[in-house]
Amino acid sequence: MRTPLLRAPALVPAAALLAGLAGLAVAAEVRAAPAPAEDGIARTAPAAADPEDFGASCRTLVEGSAVTVHCQNPYPRTDRVRLHVECARWWDVDTDTAPVDVGPADYVRVTGRCWKEVRAAWVTHEPAARGS
């Protein structure tokens, strides 16, 4: 004969999950409500600054131990990109390339490599200084 206590522990995590999801829904509704005006005059919040268009679009290609990144910048601001390569072997040196500026409507190719297999490769972006 089975004991009914074996089913109870399985219900506890499910109940906790449902309670957590209900809390998230309530919190989202509270944040979405507008704050009341103190003097009865409806005020609109100042328009948030439009997010500045920034960031080159990059494609990463890994072939064996070589990594190639092709970046194209469609925006009017210069993007500074760096390729980071993490190698699979513990003795293989991970590398970070020097920053490369991708000007407006410009295209660059950045390469990196490992001695053996590549574990991961990614690109980081940073805005170039205004005067460059």
mmCIF file of the C-alpha atoms, coordinates in Angstrom:
data_MODEL
# 
_entry.id   MODEL 
# 
loop_
_atom_site.group_PDB 
_atom_site.id 
_atom_site.type_symbol 
_atom_site.label_atom_id 
_atom_site.label_alt_id 
_atom_site.label_comp_id 
_atom_site.label_asym_id 
_atom_site.label_entity_id 
_atom_site.label_seq_id 
_atom_site.pdbx_PDB_ins_code 
_atom_site.Cartn_x 
_atom_site.Cartn_y 
_atom_site.Cartn_z 
_atom_site.occupancy 
_atom_site.B_iso_or_equiv 
_atom_site.pdbx_formal_charge 
_atom_site.auth_seq_id 
_atom_site.auth_comp_id 
_atom_site.auth_asym_id 
_atom_site.auth_atom_id 
_atom_site.pdbx_PDB_model_num 
ATOM 1   C CA . MET A 1 1   ? 0.000  0.000  0.000   1.00 0.00 ? 1   MET A CA 1 
ATOM 2   C CA . ARG A 1 2   ? 1.320  3.459  -0.936  1.00 0.00 ? 2   ARG A CA 1 
ATOM 3   C CA . THR A 1 3   ? 1.486  6.237  1.551   1.00 0.00 ? 3   THR A CA 1 
ATOM 4   C CA . PRO A 1 4   ? -0.182 9.512  0.588   1.00 0.00 ? 4   PRO A CA 1 
ATOM 5   C CA . LEU A 1 5   ? 2.813  11.459 1.958   1.00 0.00 ? 5   LEU A CA 1 
ATOM 6   C CA . LEU A 1 6   ? 4.895  10.622 -1.124  1.00 0.00 ? 6   LEU A CA 1 
ATOM 7   C CA . ARG A 1 7   ? 2.722  12.851 -3.316  1.00 0.00 ? 7   ARG A CA 1 
ATOM 8   C CA . ALA A 1 8   ? 2.785  15.855 -1.002  1.00 0.00 ? 8   ALA A CA 1 
ATOM 9   C CA . PRO A 1 9   ? 6.474  16.816 -1.576  1.00 0.00 ? 9   PRO A CA 1 
ATOM 10  C CA . ALA A 1 10  ? 5.830  17.007 -5.329  1.00 0.00 ? 10  ALA A CA 1 
ATOM 11  C CA . LEU A 1 11  ? 3.017  19.527 -4.776  1.00 0.00 ? 11  LEU A CA 1 
ATOM 12  C CA . VAL A 1 12  ? 5.101  21.912 -2.666  1.00 0.00 ? 12  VAL A CA 1 
ATOM 13  C CA . PRO A 1 13  ? 7.457  23.077 -5.495  1.00 0.00 ? 13  PRO A CA 1 
ATOM 14  C CA . ALA A 1 14  ? 4.512  23.429 -7.879  1.00 0.00 ? 14  ALA A CA 1 
ATOM 15  C CA . ALA A 1 15  ? 2.622  25.580 -5.370  1.00 0.00 ? 15  ALA A CA 1 
ATOM 16  C CA . ALA A 1 16  ? 5.714  27.730 -4.759  1.00 0.00 ? 16  ALA A CA 1 
ATOM 17  C CA . LEU A 1 17  ? 6.148  28.224 -8.514  1.00 0.00 ? 17  LEU A CA 1 
ATOM 18  C CA . LEU A 1 18  ? 2.533  29.298 -8.956  1.00 0.00 ? 18  LEU A CA 1 
ATOM 19  C CA . ALA A 1 19  ? 2.763  31.693 -6.013  1.00 0.00 ? 19  ALA A CA 1 
ATOM 20  C CA . GLY A 1 20  ? 5.957  33.201 -7.459  1.00 0.00 ? 20  GLY A CA 1 
ATOM 21  C CA . LEU A 1 21  ? 4.372  33.674 -10.890 1.00 0.00 ? 21  LEU A CA 1 
ATOM 22  C CA . ALA A 1 22  ? 1.316  35.338 -9.336  1.00 0.00 ? 22  ALA A CA 1 
ATOM 23  C CA . GLY A 1 23  ? 3.646  37.738 -7.497  1.00 0.00 ? 23  GLY A CA 1 
ATOM 24  C CA . LEU A 1 24  ? 5.392  38.634 -10.755 1.00 0.00 ? 24  LEU A CA 1 
ATOM 25  C CA . ALA A 1 25  ? 2.093  39.416 -12.477 1.00 0.00 ? 25  ALA A CA 1 
ATOM 26  C CA . VAL A 1 26  ? 0.987  41.673 -9.614  1.00 0.00 ? 26  VAL A CA 1 
ATOM 27  C CA . ALA A 1 27  ? 4.336  43.475 -9.537  1.00 0.00 ? 27  ALA A CA 1 
ATOM 28  C CA . ALA A 1 28  ? 4.140  44.124 -13.283 1.00 0.00 ? 28  ALA A CA 1 
ATOM 29  C CA . GLU A 1 29  ? 0.682  45.667 -12.895 1.00 0.00 ? 29  GLU A CA 1 
ATOM 30  C CA . VAL A 1 30  ? 1.790  47.904 -10.032 1.00 0.00 ? 30  VAL A CA 1 
ATOM 31  C CA . ARG A 1 31  ? 4.774  49.242 -11.981 1.00 0.00 ? 31  ARG A CA 1 
ATOM 32  C CA . ALA A 1 32  ? 2.617  49.949 -15.039 1.00 0.00 ? 32  ALA A CA 1 
ATOM 33  C CA . ALA A 1 33  ? 0.140  52.173 -13.127 1.00 0.00 ? 33  ALA A CA 1 
ATOM 34  C CA . PRO A 1 34  ? 0.780  55.920 -13.611 1.00 0.00 ? 34  PRO A CA 1 
ATOM 35  C CA . ALA A 1 35  ? 1.478  58.053 -10.559 1.00 0.00 ? 35  ALA A CA 1 
ATOM 36  C CA . PRO A 1 36  ? -1.359 60.437 -9.658  1.00 0.00 ? 36  PRO A CA 1 
ATOM 37  C CA . ALA A 1 37  ? -0.792 64.150 -10.127 1.00 0.00 ? 37  ALA A CA 1 
ATOM 38  C CA . GLU A 1 38  ? -0.566 66.005 -6.800  1.00 0.00 ? 38  GLU A CA 1 
ATOM 39  C CA . ASP A 1 39  ? -2.291 69.221 -7.881  1.00 0.00 ? 39  ASP A CA 1 
ATOM 40  C CA . GLY A 1 40  ? -4.885 67.647 -10.149 1.00 0.00 ? 40  GLY A CA 1 
ATOM 41  C CA . ILE A 1 41  ? -3.097 68.694 -13.351 1.00 0.00 ? 41  ILE A CA 1 
ATOM 42  C CA . ALA A 1 42  ? -2.219 65.778 -15.553 1.00 0.00 ? 42  ALA A CA 1 
ATOM 43  C CA . ARG A 1 43  ? 1.452  65.829 -16.436 1.00 0.00 ? 43  ARG A CA 1 
ATOM 44  C CA . THR A 1 44  ? 3.259  63.678 -18.901 1.00 0.00 ? 44  THR A CA 1 
ATOM 45  C CA . ALA A 1 45  ? 6.663  62.355 -18.144 1.00 0.00 ? 45  ALA A CA 1 
ATOM 46  C CA . PRO A 1 46  ? 9.469  64.013 -20.093 1.00 0.00 ? 46  PRO A CA 1 
ATOM 47  C CA . ALA A 1 47  ? 10.183 62.120 -23.245 1.00 0.00 ? 47  ALA A CA 1 
ATOM 48  C CA . ALA A 1 48  ? 12.967 59.666 -22.639 1.00 0.00 ? 48  ALA A CA 1 
ATOM 49  C CA . ALA A 1 49  ? 15.968 60.376 -24.773 1.00 0.00 ? 49  ALA A CA 1 
ATOM 50  C CA . ASP A 1 50  ? 15.814 58.247 -27.842 1.00 0.00 ? 50  ASP A CA 1 
ATOM 51  C CA . PRO A 1 51  ? 18.319 55.438 -27.534 1.00 0.00 ? 51  PRO A CA 1 
ATOM 52  C CA . GLU A 1 52  ? 21.261 56.360 -29.676 1.00 0.00 ? 52  GLU A CA 1 
ATOM 53  C CA . ASP A 1 53  ? 21.706 54.170 -32.676 1.00 0.00 ? 53  ASP A CA 1 
ATOM 54  C CA . PHE A 1 54  ? 24.954 52.397 -32.045 1.00 0.00 ? 54  PHE A CA 1 
ATOM 55  C CA . GLY A 1 55  ? 26.672 49.094 -32.630 1.00 0.00 ? 55  GLY A CA 1 
ATOM 56  C CA . ALA A 1 56  ? 27.994 47.366 -35.695 1.00 0.00 ? 56  ALA A CA 1 
ATOM 57  C CA . SER A 1 57  ? 26.345 44.110 -36.673 1.00 0.00 ? 57  SER A CA 1 
ATOM 58  C CA . CYS A 1 58  ? 28.903 41.302 -36.594 1.00 0.00 ? 58  CYS A CA 1 
ATOM 59  C CA . ARG A 1 59  ? 28.953 37.742 -37.899 1.00 0.00 ? 59  ARG A CA 1 
ATOM 60  C CA . THR A 1 60  ? 31.349 35.257 -36.320 1.00 0.00 ? 60  THR A CA 1 
ATOM 61  C CA . LEU A 1 61  ? 32.736 32.323 -38.300 1.00 0.00 ? 61  LEU A CA 1 
ATOM 62  C CA . VAL A 1 62  ? 34.738 29.552 -36.594 1.00 0.00 ? 62  VAL A CA 1 
ATOM 63  C CA . GLU A 1 63  ? 36.627 27.177 -38.895 1.00 0.00 ? 63  GLU A CA 1 
ATOM 64  C CA . GLY A 1 64  ? 38.752 24.687 -36.975 1.00 0.00 ? 64  GLY A CA 1 
ATOM 65  C CA . SER A 1 65  ? 41.126 26.788 -34.886 1.00 0.00 ? 65  SER A CA 1 
ATOM 66  C CA . ALA A 1 66  ? 40.578 30.056 -36.783 1.00 0.00 ? 66  ALA A CA 1 
ATOM 67  C CA . VAL A 1 67  ? 37.954 32.688 -35.947 1.00 0.00 ? 67  VAL A CA 1 
ATOM 68  C CA . THR A 1 68  ? 36.886 35.425 -38.363 1.00 0.00 ? 68  THR A CA 1 
ATOM 69  C CA . VAL A 1 69  ? 34.472 38.234 -37.536 1.00 0.00 ? 69  VAL A CA 1 
ATOM 70  C CA . HIS A 1 70  ? 32.878 40.429 -40.200 1.00 0.00 ? 70  HIS A CA 1 
ATOM 71  C CA . CYS A 1 71  ? 31.400 43.664 -38.831 1.00 0.00 ? 71  CYS A CA 1 
ATOM 72  C CA . GLN A 1 72  ? 29.395 46.304 -40.697 1.00 0.00 ? 72  GLN A CA 1 
ATOM 73  C CA . ASN A 1 73  ? 28.309 49.558 -39.049 1.00 0.00 ? 73  ASN A CA 1 
ATOM 74  C CA . PRO A 1 74  ? 25.041 51.004 -40.435 1.00 0.00 ? 74  PRO A CA 1 
ATOM 75  C CA . TYR A 1 75  ? 24.922 53.810 -37.838 1.00 0.00 ? 75  TYR A CA 1 
ATOM 76  C CA . PRO A 1 76  ? 26.363 57.362 -37.934 1.00 0.00 ? 76  PRO A CA 1 
ATOM 77  C CA . ARG A 1 77  ? 28.553 56.828 -34.852 1.00 0.00 ? 77  ARG A CA 1 
ATOM 78  C CA . THR A 1 78  ? 31.882 54.970 -34.827 1.00 0.00 ? 78  THR A CA 1 
ATOM 79  C CA . ASP A 1 79  ? 31.873 51.611 -33.025 1.00 0.00 ? 79  ASP A CA 1 
ATOM 80  C CA . ARG A 1 80  ? 35.019 50.137 -31.499 1.00 0.00 ? 80  ARG A CA 1 
ATOM 81  C CA . VAL A 1 81  ? 34.943 46.316 -31.664 1.00 0.00 ? 81  VAL A CA 1 
ATOM 82  C CA . ARG A 1 82  ? 37.210 43.677 -30.115 1.00 0.00 ? 82  ARG A CA 1 
ATOM 83  C CA . LEU A 1 83  ? 37.298 39.943 -30.783 1.00 0.00 ? 83  LEU A CA 1 
ATOM 84  C CA . HIS A 1 84  ? 37.723 37.644 -27.783 1.00 0.00 ? 84  HIS A CA 1 
ATOM 85  C CA . VAL A 1 85  ? 38.716 34.004 -28.379 1.00 0.00 ? 85  VAL A CA 1 
ATOM 86  C CA . GLU A 1 86  ? 38.608 31.357 -25.654 1.00 0.00 ? 86  GLU A CA 1 
ATOM 87  C CA . CYS A 1 87  ? 40.509 28.176 -26.495 1.00 0.00 ? 87  CYS A CA 1 
ATOM 88  C CA . ALA A 1 88  ? 39.361 24.676 -25.495 1.00 0.00 ? 88  ALA A CA 1 
ATOM 89  C CA . ARG A 1 89  ? 42.717 23.361 -24.225 1.00 0.00 ? 89  ARG A CA 1 
ATOM 90  C CA . TRP A 1 90  ? 43.969 24.507 -20.836 1.00 0.00 ? 90  TRP A CA 1 
ATOM 91  C CA . TRP A 1 91  ? 47.456 25.175 -22.193 1.00 0.00 ? 91  TRP A CA 1 
ATOM 92  C CA . ASP A 1 92  ? 46.237 27.148 -25.203 1.00 0.00 ? 92  ASP A CA 1 
ATOM 93  C CA . VAL A 1 93  ? 46.398 30.916 -24.724 1.00 0.00 ? 93  VAL A CA 1 
ATOM 94  C CA . ASP A 1 94  ? 43.084 32.812 -24.892 1.00 0.00 ? 94  ASP A CA 1 
ATOM 95  C CA . THR A 1 95  ? 43.350 36.009 -26.933 1.00 0.00 ? 95  THR A CA 1 
ATOM 96  C CA . ASP A 1 96  ? 41.757 39.445 -27.178 1.00 0.00 ? 96  ASP A CA 1 
ATOM 97  C CA . THR A 1 97  ? 42.419 41.542 -30.259 1.00 0.00 ? 97  THR A CA 1 
ATOM 98  C CA . ALA A 1 98  ? 43.293 45.202 -30.233 1.00 0.00 ? 98  ALA A CA 1 
ATOM 99  C CA . PRO A 1 99  ? 40.273 47.507 -30.615 1.00 0.00 ? 99  PRO A CA 1 
ATOM 100 C CA . VAL A 1 100 ? 39.276 48.155 -34.217 1.00 0.00 ? 100 VAL A CA 1 
ATOM 101 C CA . ASP A 1 101 ? 37.188 51.214 -35.155 1.00 0.00 ? 101 ASP A CA 1 
ATOM 102 C CA . VAL A 1 102 ? 34.254 50.625 -37.487 1.00 0.00 ? 102 VAL A CA 1 
ATOM 103 C CA . GLY A 1 103 ? 33.231 53.970 -38.911 1.00 0.00 ? 103 GLY A CA 1 
ATOM 104 C CA . PRO A 1 104 ? 29.796 54.896 -40.229 1.00 0.00 ? 104 PRO A CA 1 
ATOM 105 C CA . ALA A 1 105 ? 28.856 52.727 -43.223 1.00 0.00 ? 105 ALA A CA 1 
ATOM 106 C CA . ASP A 1 106 ? 32.201 50.938 -42.857 1.00 0.00 ? 106 ASP A CA 1 
ATOM 107 C CA . TYR A 1 107 ? 33.133 47.248 -42.854 1.00 0.00 ? 107 TYR A CA 1 
ATOM 108 C CA . VAL A 1 108 ? 35.985 45.453 -41.046 1.00 0.00 ? 108 VAL A CA 1 
ATOM 109 C CA . ARG A 1 109 ? 37.262 41.902 -40.733 1.00 0.00 ? 109 ARG A CA 1 
ATOM 110 C CA . VAL A 1 110 ? 38.965 40.815 -37.511 1.00 0.00 ? 110 VAL A CA 1 
ATOM 111 C CA . THR A 1 111 ? 40.670 37.436 -37.067 1.00 0.00 ? 111 THR A CA 1 
ATOM 112 C CA . GLY A 1 112 ? 41.939 35.377 -34.166 1.00 0.00 ? 112 GLY A CA 1 
ATOM 113 C CA . ARG A 1 113 ? 43.002 31.788 -33.565 1.00 0.00 ? 113 ARG A CA 1 
ATOM 114 C CA . CYS A 1 114 ? 43.914 29.029 -31.151 1.00 0.00 ? 114 CYS A CA 1 
ATOM 115 C CA . TRP A 1 115 ? 46.519 26.313 -31.575 1.00 0.00 ? 115 TRP A CA 1 
ATOM 116 C CA . LYS A 1 116 ? 43.812 23.646 -31.311 1.00 0.00 ? 116 LYS A CA 1 
ATOM 117 C CA . GLU A 1 117 ? 40.030 23.881 -30.829 1.00 0.00 ? 117 GLU A CA 1 
ATOM 118 C CA . VAL A 1 118 ? 38.062 27.054 -30.130 1.00 0.00 ? 118 VAL A CA 1 
ATOM 119 C CA . ARG A 1 119 ? 35.710 26.882 -27.121 1.00 0.00 ? 119 ARG A CA 1 
ATOM 120 C CA . ALA A 1 120 ? 34.047 30.281 -27.569 1.00 0.00 ? 120 ALA A CA 1 
ATOM 121 C CA . ALA A 1 121 ? 34.391 33.510 -29.525 1.00 0.00 ? 121 ALA A CA 1 
ATOM 122 C CA . TRP A 1 122 ? 32.555 36.788 -29.018 1.00 0.00 ? 122 TRP A CA 1 
ATOM 123 C CA . VAL A 1 123 ? 32.725 40.454 -29.953 1.00 0.00 ? 123 VAL A CA 1 
ATOM 124 C CA . THR A 1 124 ? 32.473 43.402 -27.577 1.00 0.00 ? 124 THR A CA 1 
ATOM 125 C CA . HIS A 1 125 ? 31.361 46.881 -28.642 1.00 0.00 ? 125 HIS A CA 1 
ATOM 126 C CA . GLU A 1 126 ? 32.188 50.278 -27.199 1.00 0.00 ? 126 GLU A CA 1 
ATOM 127 C CA . PRO A 1 127 ? 31.516 53.749 -28.560 1.00 0.00 ? 127 PRO A CA 1 
ATOM 128 C CA . ALA A 1 128 ? 34.596 55.459 -29.914 1.00 0.00 ? 128 ALA A CA 1 
ATOM 129 C CA . ALA A 1 129 ? 35.556 58.791 -28.384 1.00 0.00 ? 129 ALA A CA 1 
ATOM 130 C CA . ARG A 1 130 ? 33.687 61.737 -29.917 1.00 0.00 ? 130 ARG A CA 1 
ATOM 131 C CA . GLY A 1 131 ? 36.854 63.278 -31.357 1.00 0.00 ? 131 GLY A CA 1 
ATOM 132 C CA . SER A 1 132 ? 38.063 60.131 -33.151 1.00 0.00 ? 132 SER A CA 1 
# 
